[in-house]
Amino acid sequence: MTLNKKWSYELTEKAEREFGKLDKPIQKQIIHYFDSIVKTPNPRVKGSALKGTLRSYWRYRVGDYRILCQFKDDILTIHIIKIAHRREVYKRT
């Protein structure tokens, strides 16, 4: 018998506020993207690890938007920290 590990994602309060300010089509794209990522055995495959002072974060790209995340491997959760346009996402993180 094999146990299926299923990932989930959660947004911080700040990420929820940023998400709420986005246009509805972009919101749908982000939701669809993360719904597909959590179905994969390893969600890191579609993301990119950041470097330097942000090395504990991972980045996902959805159109012109970037989503910064941290992984909680012990509970199989992607913790979404920030959602912003690509020109703004790395400022004051």
Contacts in CASP RR format, 6 or more apart in sequence:
PFRMAT RR
TARGET T0000
AUTHOR 0000-0000-0000
METHOD contacts of the structure
MODEL  1
MTLNKKWSYELTEKAEREFGKLDKPIQKQIIHYFDSIVKTPNPRVKGSAL
KGTLRSYWRYRVGDYRILCQFKDDILTIHIIKIAHRREVYKRT
5 41 0 8 1.000
5 76 0 8 1.000
6 38 0 8 1.000
6 39 0 8 1.000
6 76 0 8 1.000
7 37 0 8 1.000
7 38 0 8 1.000
7 39 0 8 1.000
7 40 0 8 1.000
7 43 0 8 1.000
7 76 0 8 1.000
7 77 0 8 1.000
7 78 0 8 1.000
8 38 0 8 1.000
8 76 0 8 1.000
8 77 0 8 1.000
8 78 0 8 1.000
9 34 0 8 1.000
9 37 0 8 1.000
9 38 0 8 1.000
9 69 0 8 1.000
9 77 0 8 1.000
9 78 0 8 1.000
9 79 0 8 1.000
9 80 0 8 1.000
10 77 0 8 1.000
10 78 0 8 1.000
10 79 0 8 1.000
10 80 0 8 1.000
11 19 0 8 1.000
11 80 0 8 1.000
11 83 0 8 1.000
12 79 0 8 1.000
12 80 0 8 1.000
12 81 0 8 1.000
12 82 0 8 1.000
14 81 0 8 1.000
14 82 0 8 1.000
15 80 0 8 1.000
15 81 0 8 1.000
15 82 0 8 1.000
15 83 0 8 1.000
18 82 0 8 1.000
18 83 0 8 1.000
18 84 0 8 1.000
19 27 0 8 1.000
19 30 0 8 1.000
19 83 0 8 1.000
20 27 0 8 1.000
22 30 0 8 1.000
22 65 0 8 1.000
22 83 0 8 1.000
26 62 0 8 1.000
26 65 0 8 1.000
29 62 0 8 1.000
29 63 0 8 1.000
30 62 0 8 1.000
30 65 0 8 1.000
30 67 0 8 1.000
30 83 0 8 1.000
33 60 0 8 1.000
33 62 0 8 1.000
34 60 0 8 1.000
34 67 0 8 1.000
34 78 0 8 1.000
34 80 0 8 1.000
37 43 0 8 1.000
37 46 0 8 1.000
37 60 0 8 1.000
37 78 0 8 1.000
38 78 0 8 1.000
40 46 0 8 1.000
43 71 0 8 1.000
43 78 0 8 1.000
44 58 0 8 1.000
44 71 0 8 1.000
46 60 0 8 1.000
47 58 0 8 1.000
47 59 0 8 1.000
47 60 0 8 1.000
47 61 0 8 1.000
48 58 0 8 1.000
48 59 0 8 1.000
48 60 0 8 1.000
48 61 0 8 1.000
49 55 0 8 1.000
49 57 0 8 1.000
49 58 0 8 1.000
49 59 0 8 1.000
50 56 0 8 1.000
50 57 0 8 1.000
50 58 0 8 1.000
50 59 0 8 1.000
50 68 0 8 1.000
54 68 0 8 1.000
54 90 0 8 1.000
54 93 0 8 1.000
56 70 0 8 1.000
57 68 0 8 1.000
57 69 0 8 1.000
57 70 0 8 1.000
57 81 0 8 1.000
57 93 0 8 1.000
58 68 0 8 1.000
58 69 0 8 1.000
58 70 0 8 1.000
58 71 0 8 1.000
59 66 0 8 1.000
59 67 0 8 1.000
59 68 0 8 1.000
59 69 0 8 1.000
59 89 0 8 1.000
60 66 0 8 1.000
60 67 0 8 1.000
60 69 0 8 1.000
61 67 0 8 1.000
61 86 0 8 1.000
64 85 0 8 1.000
64 86 0 8 1.000
65 83 0 8 1.000
65 84 0 8 1.000
65 85 0 8 1.000
65 86 0 8 1.000
65 89 0 8 1.000
66 83 0 8 1.000
66 84 0 8 1.000
66 85 0 8 1.000
66 86 0 8 1.000
66 89 0 8 1.000
66 90 0 8 1.000
67 80 0 8 1.000
67 82 0 8 1.000
67 83 0 8 1.000
68 80 0 8 1.000
68 81 0 8 1.000
68 82 0 8 1.000
68 83 0 8 1.000
68 89 0 8 1.000
68 93 0 8 1.000
69 78 0 8 1.000
69 79 0 8 1.000
69 80 0 8 1.000
69 81 0 8 1.000
70 78 0 8 1.000
70 79 0 8 1.000
70 81 0 8 1.000
71 77 0 8 1.000
71 78 0 8 1.000
71 79 0 8 1.000
72 78 0 8 1.000
72 79 0 8 1.000
81 93 0 8 1.000
82 89 0 8 1.000
82 93 0 8 1.000
83 89 0 8 1.000
END
